[in-house]
Amino acid sequence: MRIMVVIFLKGYPLITFLFDLAVVFDDCTSRTSFFFHSKDSRFKVDGDGTVKLKRGVTLHNGHNEFYVSTQSMGKKITVPVRVLHEARHGPHHNHHEMTTHLSLPVLNFPKSSGGLKRRKRDWVIPPINFPENERGPFPKIMVQIRSNNDKEVKIQYSINGTGADKPPVGLFTVDKNSGILYVTQPLDREKKDKYILLAHAVAVGAGIAEDPMEVIVKVIDMNDNKPVFTQNPFTGTVPEASKLGDEVMQVTATDADEEGSANSDVRYTIISQEPQLPSSNMFIINPVTGIILVNSPGLDREKILKYTLEIQAADMEGSGLTSFGKAIITVTDSNDNAPQFVTPSYTVSVPENEVDALVVKMPVTDGDEPHSSAWATTFKIVDGDPEGLFSVSTGPSKLEGIIMTAKPLDFEKNNKYTLLVTVANEVPFAVPLPTSTATVIVNVEDVNEAPVFSPVKKIIRKPEDLPVDSDLVMYTVVSNIRNDLAGWLSINKDTGLIKVKTLMDRESTFVQDNKYSVVVLGTDNDEIPATGTGTLIIELEDVNDHPPTIEERMIKVCNKESSPQLLSITDKDGAGFAAPYTVQLQGSSLSNWTARMNDTGTGIILTLKTMLDSGDYTVVLRVSDNQGLDQESTILASVCDCKGADVQCTDKAVAGFGLSSILGILGAVLLLLCKFICLTRKRGGEKEEPLLQEDDVRDNIYYYNEEGGGEDDQDFNLSVLHRGLDNRPDVFRNDIAPTMARPEYRPRPANPADIGNFIDDNLKAADNDPTAPPYDSLLVFDYEGGGSEAGSLSSLNSSSSGDDQDYDLLQQWGPCFKKLSDMYGGGED
């Protein structure tokens, strides 16, 4: 059948001829699919223009005509379709009857050049377009496959591929005798939009087949899916100060139908707005992109905080299937309210010389959303403070400006300041707004100022061995020195000249990093004296005033194959007066020991070169620094009866006696006492006299638990204990007096040679200790008694009753008792 379509648009005919049962409609746009409606119930026109015959048609006068309508650009268009007949002759057709049917599409295998000989196809079979969601009945005829050799031999047809013998199996079938291709159930384009089959034609009995023919079934999209919003509801925000046309948010919807077709072409529309204030069309939407824009002025967060829009999404460019969603738009705050000072002017007074002193607090108000950037405030001093003497900051409440002094004010220089302060928000104003200002008049109060040192911290460099009474520096307005922990300095209160009072020592514990610091005071003559402080830092230059010393005081070595001993050397002086050192053995140590410096010149390698008896020996070494300053150091060396480096010495008791010696002495003393008793009892006929006379007070027992001396010492006058405290000044400036650090006391040195410096340094520290009694005054204590009945220690003489004892006998007991015999038997001496 041949179909001719004649279409008239705006008076101009647009004629398109289409063969093979299809209607082509062109409305001069990119649209490719339309919705056709046939007024003749015998014909059906699909969206792609395919014309189908619902039942047999008998054409009269050689033609038939029916009308098809569609929608384009909002208008309904109706066009006539004329159907021409095609006569068929055969055993089942009357030669005179002109009956025309819409014929079934036929796919012919290519012709062969001779008989059933196969040849390669040189043309492509067009795809079969079949709509999705067909209602049936099924199986439904799609197309007929035909071989050009079917008149010569019997042909059998078969198909394979997806939908035939591969899943989904049985979706397509073919009649093996007629070659008619069927679909057995509705197709769904959204699941699969195209099927590729291979058709086979085999000659029965001949065993020769046509080349397989590719059959493509393309599933035609139908508008069977409505748009779906990607979320629901959509949420967005819009500043209240937005201008017309400002973008707010975007809504989106998807359509599962064929992409690029009208079936998936979605358009958006705002259906309603709640609330409809201040107008019902506060927003508009782009129908294609779904972007929502501000359409009317009047957004005000303080009045309406939220809008709810109902959005429609429709396919077919807005005329197809629809779905609905919501867009919730929250109006956010914009900085459309300027902060205002509660009080426009302030007058305050501030003492001079104070830093970080509070000047004034200035509260403000703001009508924007609390705790937002449009509500929080910032302050600025715009006039009256060219020197930066004041600072302004925002208080914790964010609605308060706080002015403080950034630098000391000077009454003598300027006693009044007039400040102009402005307030703004953390973010700029959304619309032009006037800026609020406040005036602050600051009156400076005069105070008695303490003397000022110039400079406050003075640094000088002097050698540490500067002689006593040497001039150090002139420090003006000085009246006293505090915190002179070492007691090295003195000061002239009138001139401020500081001198050396005692020798300074760079190696003292009071010196840190070669620097000795003291605090000096300056006091004026006001009724209430004011005191200023300054710091004098003396950088002490090192001199070679400390000889090197050996740290080890005792060592232990074996007397056989003795291992060398490494002795460490320390020198309080700096590197220029220290290593490398030299060492020399002194006296008898030369004969038994060897000493040399290690490779670095910082340690002594001491070695026993002769085998000595076990015992304690002294080794004297003279160590010199690189400038020749030397000092002898004595080391106690315990020589043990052992070999090599494994030193094992028997423990010695006190005074160098072994345990056996102590036990021997104790036994000898007991034996002596026994013999002495026996000798005393052998004196016959004589009346035994006690060793001590009764009037001898040496061994009399006295009780000393009586702590008083009688009534004479009960009435104490404790006022003398406060004599030093009563001499204190009447007034102390605690607000500006310097805080004195407690001095550090030196620990007891390991080297006995340093004990003198240890006592001197700690004595000076105690004198400058603020926690100790603050004044060196003579404290007088009351007399505590009238004496004692006991005699003096000089009365403890040896008893004369033992003169007749024979103490010479003790010499017979050995050398251990010789000293005891000499003491008691040596006569008057």
C-alpha positions in Angstrom: 0.0 0.0 0.0 1.2 3.5 -0.7 0.2 6.4 1.5 0.3 10.0 0.5 0.1 12.6 3.2 -0.8 16.2 2.4 -0.3 18.7 5.2 -1.2 22.4 5.2 0.5 24.8 7.6 -0.3 28.5 7.6 -1.6 28.3 4.1 1.5 26.7 2.6 1.3 23.1 1.5 4.1 20.8 2.8 3.9 17.5 1.0 5.8 14.4 2.0 5.5 11.0 0.4 6.3 8.0 2.6 6.3 4.4 1.5 6.0 1.3 3.6 3.1 2.3 5.8 4.3 5.4 7.7 3.2 9.1 8.1 6.0 11.7 8.4 5.1 15.0 10.1 7.4 17.9 10.3 6.5 21.1 12.2 9.9 22.8 11.6 11.2 21.9 15.1 13.6 19.2 16.4 10.6 17.2 17.6 10.6 13.6 16.3 7.6 12.0 18.0 4.0 13.1 18.0 0.7 11.9 19.3 -1.5 11.0 16.3 -5.3 10.5 16.4 -7.2 8.8 13.6 -10.8 9.6 13.1 -11.2 6.4 11.2 -11.4 3.5 13.6 -10.1 1.1 11.0 -6.7 2.8 11.1 -4.2 3.4 13.9 -1.2 5.7 13.7 1.7 5.2 16.3 3.9 8.0 17.7 6.6 7.4 15.0 4.0 7.7 12.2 3.5 3.9 11.6 0.0 3.3 10.1 -1.6 0.1 11.1 -4.8 -1.6 9.9 -7.1 -2.8 12.6 -9.2 -4.9 10.2 -9.8 -5.5 6.5 -10.7 -2.6 4.3 -12.6 -2.6 1.1 -11.7 0.4 -1.1 -14.4 1.9 -3.3 -13.6 3.8 -6.4 -10.0 2.9 -6.1 -9.1 4.9 -3.0 -10.1 5.7 0.6 -9.4 8.7 2.8 -9.3 9.3 6.5 -8.1 12.1 8.8 -5.3 12.3 11.3 -4.9 15.0 14.0 -2.0 16.0 16.3 -0.8 18.9 18.5 2.1 21.2 17.6 3.2 24.5 19.3 -0.1 24.6 21.2 -2.3 24.2 18.1 -4.4 21.2 16.9 -3.6 20.2 13.3 -5.8 17.9 11.3 -4.7 16.5 7.9 -6.2 14.1 5.4 -4.6 10.8 4.6 -5.5 9.2 1.2 -5.0 5.4 0.8 -4.4 4.1 -2.8 -5.3 0.6 -3.7 -3.1 -2.2 -5.0 -4.8 -5.0 -7.0 -3.9 -8.6 -6.4 -4.7 -11.6 -8.7 -4.7 -15.1 -7.6 -6.8 -18.1 -7.0 -8.3 -16.5 -4.0 -8.9 -13.0 -5.5 -11.6 -12.0 -8.0 -10.2 -10.3 -11.1 -12.9 -7.7 -11.0 -12.9 -7.1 -7.2 -10.5 -4.4 -6.0 -10.0 -5.3 -2.3 -7.0 -3.9 -0.7 -5.4 -4.9 2.7 -2.6 -3.3 4.5 -0.1 -5.9 3.6 2.3 -7.5 6.1 5.9 -6.2 5.8 8.1 -8.8 4.1 11.9 -9.2 4.6 13.3 -11.0 1.5 16.6 -12.9 1.5 18.9 -11.6 -1.2 18.6 -13.3 -4.6 21.2 -15.8 -5.7 23.0 -15.7 -9.0 22.3 -19.3 -9.9 20.0 -21.9 -8.2 20.4 -22.1 -4.5 24.0 -21.1 -4.6 24.7 -18.8 -1.7 26.3 -15.4 -2.1 27.3 -12.6 0.3 24.5 -10.0 0.8 25.3 -6.5 -0.5 22.4 -4.7 1.2 21.2 -4.1 4.8 17.8 -5.0 6.1 16.2 -1.9 7.9 15.2 -2.4 11.5 11.7 -3.4 12.5 10.1 -0.7 14.7 7.8 -2.2 17.2 6.1 -0.2 20.0 6.4 -1.1 23.7 3.5 -2.0 25.9 1.4 -3.6 23.1 -1.8 -5.0 24.6 -2.0 -8.1 22.3 -3.5 -10.5 21.7 -0.3 -12.5 21.7 1.5 -13.9 19.9 1.4 -10.9 17.6 2.7 -10.7 14.0 5.6 -8.5 13.5 7.1 -9.3 10.0 7.4 -12.1 7.5 10.8 -13.5 6.6 10.9 -14.9 3.0 13.4 -16.6 0.7 13.3 -15.8 -3.0 13.8 -19.6 -3.6 10.6 -20.6 -1.8 8.9 -21.2 -5.1 11.5 -23.7 -6.2 12.0 -25.7 -3.0 10.4 -26.0 0.3 12.1 -23.6 2.8 12.0 -23.8 6.6 12.8 -20.8 8.7 14.4 -20.4 12.1 15.8 -17.6 14.3 18.4 -17.4 17.1 19.8 -14.7 19.3 18.7 -12.6 22.4 14.9 -13.1 22.9 14.9 -16.3 20.8 17.1 -19.0 22.1 18.9 -16.7 24.6 17.3 -15.0 27.6 14.7 -13.9 27.5 14.0 -17.2 25.7 10.9 -17.3 23.6 10.2 -13.6 23.4 10.3 -13.9 19.6 9.2 -17.0 17.6 9.0 -17.7 13.9 6.7 -20.0 11.9 9.1 -22.4 10.3 7.0 -22.9 7.2 5.6 -19.3 6.5 8.5 -17.4 8.0 6.2 -15.1 10.0 8.0 -13.5 13.0 5.9 -13.2 16.2 6.3 -11.4 19.5 4.9 -13.4 22.4 4.6 -10.7 25.1 4.7 -6.9 25.5 8.1 -5.3 25.1 9.5 -2.7 27.6 11.9 -0.2 26.1 13.2 0.9 29.5 14.4 -2.7 30.1 15.8 -3.3 26.5 15.4 -1.0 23.6 16.8 -3.2 20.8 17.0 -6.9 19.9 19.3 -8.4 17.3 18.2 -11.8 15.8 19.6 -14.0 13.0 17.1 -15.5 10.6 18.0 -18.7 8.8 16.3 -20.2 5.6 17.1 -23.9 4.9 16.0 -25.8 1.8 14.3 -29.1 2.9 16.2 -32.1 1.5 18.8 -30.0 -0.3 20.8 -29.1 2.7 21.6 -25.7 1.3 20.6 -22.7 3.3 20.6 -18.9 2.7 23.2 -16.8 4.4 21.9 -15.9 7.8 20.0 -12.6 7.7 20.3 -10.1 10.6 16.9 -8.9 11.9 17.0 -5.9 14.2 13.9 -5.2 16.3 13.9 -1.7 17.7 11.4 -1.0 20.6 9.6 2.2 20.0 9.2 4.4 23.2 5.8 5.1 24.4 5.1 7.8 27.1 4.6 5.3 29.9 6.7 6.9 32.6 5.9 10.1 34.4 8.6 12.5 35.7 10.0 11.7 39.2 11.5 14.5 41.4 15.0 13.7 42.5 14.0 14.6 46.1 11.0 15.8 47.8 10.8 18.3 49.4 13.5 20.5 48.0 15.0 23.0 50.5 16.7 26.3 49.8 17.4 29.7 51.3 17.1 33.2 50.1 18.5 36.4 51.7 15.9 38.9 52.6 17.7 41.6 50.7 17.8 39.7 47.4 17.1 41.6 44.2 14.7 40.6 41.4 16.1 37.8 39.3 18.4 36.5 42.0 18.7 32.7 41.9 17.3 30.9 44.9 17.5 27.1 44.2 16.9 24.5 41.6 14.5 21.6 41.4 15.1 18.6 39.1 13.0 15.6 37.9 13.9 12.7 35.8 11.9 10.7 33.2 12.6 7.1 32.4 11.3 7.4 28.8 13.6 7.7 25.8 16.2 10.4 26.3 15.9 13.3 23.9 12.3 12.5 23.0 9.2 14.4 23.9 8.3 11.6 26.3 11.2 12.6 28.6 11.1 16.3 27.9 10.1 17.7 31.3 8.7 21.2 32.0 8.3 22.8 35.5 5.5 25.0 36.8 4.8 26.6 40.2 1.3 25.6 41.1 0.9 27.4 44.4 2.7 29.5 47.0 2.1 29.6 50.7 1.8 32.2 52.2 0.8 34.5 49.4 2.4 37.5 51.0 3.3 40.2 50.3 2.4 38.9 46.8 1.3 35.6 45.3 4.1 35.4 42.8 7.2 36.1 45.0 9.0 33.4 42.9 9.1 32.2 39.4 10.6 29.0 37.9 12.5 28.4 34.7 10.3 25.8 33.0 13.3 24.0 31.3 16.0 24.2 34.0 13.9 24.2 37.2 15.8 27.1 38.6 13.6 29.2 41.0 14.2 33.0 40.9 13.1 36.0 43.0 10.2 37.6 41.2 8.9 40.3 43.5 10.4 42.6 46.2 9.4 42.5 49.8 11.2 39.5 51.4 11.4 40.2 55.1 12.7 37.6 57.5 11.2 39.4 60.5 7.7 39.0 59.0 7.8 35.8 56.9 10.5 33.3 57.6 9.5 30.5 55.2 7.7 29.9 51.9 6.3 26.6 50.5 6.0 26.2 46.8 4.1 23.4 45.1 5.9 22.4 41.8 4.5 20.5 38.9 6.8 18.5 36.5 5.2 17.3 33.2 6.7 15.5 30.3 5.8 15.9 26.6 7.0 19.5 27.0 4.5 20.1 29.8 1.4 18.5 28.2 2.1 14.8 29.1 2.2 12.9 32.4 2.7 15.0 35.6 4.1 14.7 39.1 4.1 17.1 42.0 6.7 18.1 44.6 7.4 20.8 47.1 10.1 23.4 47.5 10.6 25.0 50.9 12.4 28.3 50.9 13.7 29.8 54.1 14.3 33.6 54.2 17.7 34.2 55.8 18.7 37.4 57.6 20.5 40.1 55.7 22.4 42.9 57.4 19.6 45.5 56.8 19.6 47.0 60.4 22.6 49.1 61.5 23.7 48.8 65.1 23.0 51.9 67.3 24.8 53.2 70.4 22.6 53.4 73.4 24.4 56.5 74.6 25.9 58.9 72.1 28.5 60.5 74.4 30.6 59.5 77.4 32.9 61.5 79.8 35.3 59.4 81.9 38.5 59.8 83.9 41.6 57.6 83.8 44.8 57.7 85.9 48.0 58.3 83.9 50.7 55.7 83.4 48.3 52.7 83.4 48.2 50.2 80.6 45.2 48.0 79.9 43.1 50.2 82.2 39.4 50.2 81.5 38.2 53.5 80.0 34.5 52.9 79.2 32.0 50.3 78.1 29.6 51.3 75.3 26.5 49.1 74.8 24.7 49.0 71.4 21.5 47.5 69.9 20.9 45.7 66.6 17.6 44.5 65.0 19.1 41.7 63.0 18.9 38.0 63.8 20.6 37.5 67.2 24.0 35.7 67.3 24.4 36.1 63.5 27.2 37.9 61.7 24.7 40.6 60.8 24.0 41.1 64.5 27.5 40.9 66.0 29.3 44.2 66.1 32.8 45.6 65.7 34.1 49.0 66.8 36.7 51.4 65.6 38.3 54.7 66.9 38.2 56.9 63.9 39.4 60.2 65.4 41.1 61.6 68.5 43.9 59.0 68.9 46.7 59.6 66.5 49.3 58.0 68.7 47.4 54.8 69.3 47.1 55.3 73.1 43.7 53.6 73.2 42.3 50.3 72.0 38.7 49.2 71.4 37.4 45.7 71.3 34.0 43.9 71.2 32.8 42.5 74.5 31.7 38.9 75.1 28.0 39.9 74.4 28.9 41.1 70.9 26.8 44.1 71.6 29.3 46.1 73.7 32.4 48.1 72.8 35.2 48.3 75.4 37.9 51.0 75.3 41.1 50.4 77.2 44.5 52.2 77.4 47.0 50.6 75.0 49.9 52.8 76.2 50.6 54.8 79.3 48.9 58.2 79.4 51.0 61.2 80.4 49.1 64.0 82.3 52.0 66.4 81.8 51.8 65.9 78.1 48.1 65.8 77.5 45.4 65.8 80.1 42.3 65.3 77.9 41.4 63.2 74.8 38.2 63.3 72.7 37.6 60.0 70.9 35.1 59.4 68.0 34.0 55.8 67.9 32.0 54.0 65.1 30.1 50.7 65.3 29.5 48.3 62.4 28.6 44.6 61.9 30.9 41.7 61.2 29.5 41.6 57.7 28.9 44.6 55.4 25.4 46.2 55.2 23.1 44.6 52.6 21.7 48.0 51.8 23.1 51.5 52.3 22.6 52.4 56.0 23.9 55.3 58.2 26.7 54.5 60.7 26.1 55.2 64.3 28.9 57.0 66.3 29.7 57.9 69.9 31.9 60.5 71.5 34.2 59.6 74.4 35.9 62.4 76.4 38.8 61.0 78.5 40.2 63.1 81.3 43.7 62.1 82.4 44.2 62.1 86.2 47.6 63.2 87.6 49.5 60.7 89.9 52.8 60.8 91.6 55.1 59.1 89.2 58.0 57.0 90.3 61.5 57.9 89.1 62.2 56.5 85.7 65.5 54.8 84.9 67.1 55.4 81.6 67.5 52.8 80.4 65.2 50.6 82.4 67.6 47.7 81.8 71.3 48.6 81.7 73.9 46.1 80.4 77.6 46.5 81.1 80.6 44.3 80.5 83.4 43.9 83.1 86.1 41.4 83.9 85.2 39.1 86.9 88.5 39.9 88.7 87.8 43.7 88.9 89.5 44.9 92.1 87.4 45.9 95.1 86.2 49.5 95.2 86.4 49.7 91.4 83.8 51.9 89.6 81.3 49.9 87.6 78.7 52.3 86.2 76.7 55.5 87.0 73.0 54.6 87.3 70.9 57.8 87.9 68.0 58.2 90.2 69.2 55.3 92.2 68.8 55.2 96.0 69.4 51.5 96.8 70.3 48.1 95.4 68.0 45.1 95.8 68.4 41.5 94.8 72.3 41.7 95.0 72.3 38.0 95.9 76.1 37.7 95.9 76.7 40.9 97.8 79.3 42.1 95.3 78.1 45.7 94.8 77.7 48.9 96.7 76.0 52.2 95.6 76.3 55.9 96.4 72.7 56.9 97.1 73.3 60.5 96.1 75.2 60.0 92.9 74.1 56.6 91.7 77.7 55.4 91.3 77.9 51.6 91.7 81.2 50.1 92.8 82.6 46.6 93.5 82.3 45.8 97.2 83.7 42.2 97.1 85.4 40.3 94.3 83.1 39.0 91.7 83.2 35.5 90.3 81.9 34.5 86.9 81.7 30.8 88.1 79.4 31.6 91.0 76.0 30.0 91.2 74.5 33.5 91.2 75.8 34.1 87.7 73.6 32.7 84.8 75.0 32.7 81.3 77.9 34.9 82.4 75.5 37.5 83.5 74.9 38.8 87.0 71.7 40.8 87.5 70.7 43.2 90.3 67.7 45.4 90.8 68.2 49.0 91.7 65.6 51.3 93.3 64.9 54.9 92.9 62.6 56.8 95.4 61.3 60.3 95.1 60.7 62.8 98.0 56.9 62.9 97.8 54.7 62.7 100.9 54.0 59.2 99.8 57.3 58.2 98.2 57.1 56.5 94.8 59.8 54.0 93.8 61.0 53.2 90.4 63.1 50.2 89.5 65.8 49.4 87.0 67.9 46.4 86.2 71.7 46.4 86.0 73.1 43.4 84.1 76.8 42.8 84.4 78.3 40.6 81.8 81.3 39.1 83.5 84.4 38.5 81.3 86.1 35.2 82.2 89.6 35.3 83.7 91.8 32.3 84.6 91.1 32.2 88.3 90.1 28.6 88.8 92.7 25.8 88.5 91.6 22.5 87.2 90.6 19.8 89.7 90.1 16.0 89.5 86.5 14.9 90.1 87.3 11.4 91.4 88.5 11.4 95.1 88.8 7.6 95.5 89.7 4.8 93.2 90.2 1.0 93.5 92.8 -0.9 91.6 94.2 -4.4 91.6 97.9 -4.9 92.5 98.5 -7.4 89.7 98.2 -6.4 86.1 96.3 -3.3 87.1 94.0 -1.7 84.6 94.3 2.0 83.8 91.9 4.4 85.6 90.4 7.3 83.7 90.1 10.4 85.9 87.9 13.3 84.9 89.0 16.9 85.1 86.8 19.9 85.7 87.6 23.6 85.4 85.1 26.3 86.3 86.7 28.7 83.8 85.6 29.1 80.2 87.0 27.2 77.3 89.8 29.6 76.8 91.3 28.8 80.2 90.6 25.1 80.4 91.5 22.1 78.1 93.9 20.8 77.0 95.3 20.0 80.4 98.6 18.6 81.5 99.4 16.4 84.5 102.4 15.5 86.6 102.8 13.1 89.5 104.2 14.5 92.7 106.3 13.0 95.5 106.4 9.3 96.1 103.6 8.8 93.6 106.2 8.9 90.8 107.7 5.6 91.8 104.5 3.6 91.9 102.2 5.2 89.3 102.2 6.6 85.8 99.9 9.4 84.7 99.3 10.8 81.2 96.5 12.7 79.4 94.1 11.0 77.0 93.9 11.9 73.4 91.5 14.8 73.9 93.5 16.3 76.7 90.5 16.3 79.0 91.1 13.2 81.1 93.9 11.6 83.0 94.9 7.9 82.5 96.4 6.7 85.8 98.1 3.3 86.0 99.7 1.4 88.8 103.1 0.4 87.5 104.5 -1.5 90.6 102.8 -4.2 92.6 101.9 -2.9 96.0 100.6 -4.6 99.1 96.9 -4.3 99.5 96.0 -1.1 101.4 95.2 2.6 100.9 97.6 4.9 99.2 97.6 8.6 98.4 98.4 9.7 94.9 99.2 13.4 94.4 98.9 14.8 90.9 99.4 18.4 89.7 97.0 19.4 86.9 97.5 22.5 84.8 95.2 24.2 82.3 96.2 25.5 78.9 97.4 28.8 80.5 99.6 27.1 83.1 97.4 27.6 86.1 97.8 24.5 88.2 96.7 22.8 91.4 97.6 19.6 93.3 94.9 17.1 93.8 95.1 14.1 96.1 93.4 10.8 95.3 92.9 7.9 97.8 93.8 4.7 95.9 92.6 1.5 97.5 95.0 -1.3 96.2 93.4 -4.7 96.4 94.9 -8.1 96.2 93.4 -9.1 92.8 94.3 -9.2 89.1 93.3 -7.1 86.1 90.1 -5.1 85.9 88.1 -7.3 88.3 88.7 -5.2 91.4 87.6 -7.1 94.5 88.5 -5.5 97.9 87.6 -6.8 101.3 85.3 -4.3 103.1 87.1 -2.3 105.7 85.7 -1.1 109.0 85.9 2.3 110.5 89.5 3.8 110.8 90.9 1.2 108.5 90.7 -1.8 110.9 89.5 -5.1 109.7 86.9 -7.2 111.5 89.6 -9.4 113.0 91.4 -6.4 114.4 88.3 -5.1 116.1 87.6 -8.5 117.7 91.2 -8.7 118.9 91.1 -5.3 120.5 87.8 -6.1 122.2 89.3 -9.4 123.6 92.4 -7.5 124.8 90.3 -4.9 126.6 88.3 -7.7 128.4 91.5 -9.4 129.5 92.9 -6.2 130.8 89.8 -5.5 132.9 90.0 -9.0 134.4 93.7 -8.7 135.3 93.0 -5.2 136.8 90.3 -6.6 139.1 92.5 -9.5 140.2 95.5 -7.2 141.1 93.2 -4.9 143.1 91.9 -7.8 145.3 95.4 -9.1 146.1 96.2 -6.1 148.2 96.0 -7.8 151.7 95.2 -6.1 155.0 94.7 -2.8 153.4 91.3 -1.2 153.4 90.1 -0.9 149.9 89.5 2.6 148.9 87.2 3.5 146.0 88.8 4.7 142.9 87.0 8.0 143.2 86.5 10.0 146.4 83.1 10.7 147.6 83.6 14.4 147.2 84.8 13.9 143.6 82.0 15.3 141.4 83.1 13.8 138.2 80.8 10.8 138.2 78.0 12.2 140.4 74.6 12.1 138.9 72.8 15.4 138.4 69.3 16.0 137.1 69.0 18.6 134.4 65.3 18.4 133.7 64.7 21.8 135.4 64.8 24.2 132.5 64.6 27.4 134.5 67.1 29.2 136.6 64.7 30.1 139.4 62.7 33.3 139.8 65.5 35.3 138.3 64.7 34.2 134.7 60.9 34.2 134.8 60.3 37.8 133.9 61.4 38.2 130.3 61.4 41.5 128.4 60.7 40.4 124.9 60.6 43.9 123.4 64.3 43.7 122.7 63.6 40.9 120.2 61.7 43.5 118.1 64.4 46.1 118.2 65.2 45.5 114.5 61.6 45.4 113.4 60.8 48.7 115.1 63.4 50.5 112.8 61.4 49.8 109.7 60.1 52.7 107.5 56.7 53.9 108.2 55.4 53.6 104.6 55.9 50.9 102.0 54.8 51.3 98.4 53.5 47.7 97.9 52.0 48.6 94.6 55.2 49.4 92.9 57.9 47.8 95.1 59.9 45.1 93.2 59.3 41.5 93.9 62.5 39.9 95.1 63.2 36.3 94.2 64.4 34.0 96.9 68.2 33.3 96.3 69.5 29.9 95.5 71.7 28.2 98.1 74.7 26.1 96.9 74.7 22.4 97.7 77.6 21.0 99.7 80.6 20.5 97.3 82.2 17.2 96.8 85.6 18.7 96.8 86.7 19.7 100.4 88.9 22.5 98.8 85.7 24.3 97.8 84.2 24.4 101.3 85.4 28.0 101.9 83.6 29.3 98.8 80.6 27.2 99.8 80.3 28.9 103.2 80.9 32.4 101.7 78.3 32.1 99.0 75.6 30.7 101.2 76.3 33.4 103.8 75.7 36.0 101.2 72.6 34.3 100.0 71.2 34.2 103.6 71.9 38.0 103.9 69.8 38.6 100.8 67.1 36.1 101.5 63.7 38.0 101.8 62.3 35.1 103.9 65.0 35.5 106.5 64.9 38.2 109.3 65.2 41.3 107.2 67.5 43.4 109.4 70.9 42.7 110.8 70.3 44.1 114.4 71.8 43.0 117.7 69.3 40.9 119.5 69.8 40.8 123.3 68.4 37.8 125.2 67.8 37.7 129.0 70.1 35.9 131.4 68.8 32.4 131.9 70.2 31.3 135.3 72.7 31.7 138.2 75.0 28.9 137.4 75.4 25.2 138.0 76.5 23.1 141.0 78.6 21.0 138.8 82.3 21.8 138.4 84.0 22.7 135.2 85.2 20.2 132.8 88.7 20.9 134.0 87.8 19.2 137.3 87.6 15.8 135.6 91.2 14.9 136.5 92.5 11.4 136.7 92.0 9.8 140.1 95.0 9.8 142.4 93.9 6.5 143.9 95.4 4.7 141.0 98.9 6.0 141.4 100.1 2.7 142.9 98.8 0.7 140.0 101.5 -1.1 137.8 100.4 0.1 134.4 103.8 -0.9 132.9 102.4 -4.4 132.8 100.3 -3.3 129.8 103.4 -3.1 127.6 103.8 -6.9 127.9 100.5 -7.3 126.1 101.8 -6.1 122.8 102.1 -2.9 120.7 98.3 -2.4 120.8 98.5 -1.5 124.6 101.7 0.5 124.5 99.8 3.8 124.2 97.5 2.9 127.1 100.6 2.1 129.2 102.2 5.4 128.3 99.1 7.3 129.3 98.7 5.8 132.8 102.2 4.7 133.7 104.2 7.5 132.3 104.4 9.7 135.4 103.3 13.2 135.7 103.6 13.8 131.9 
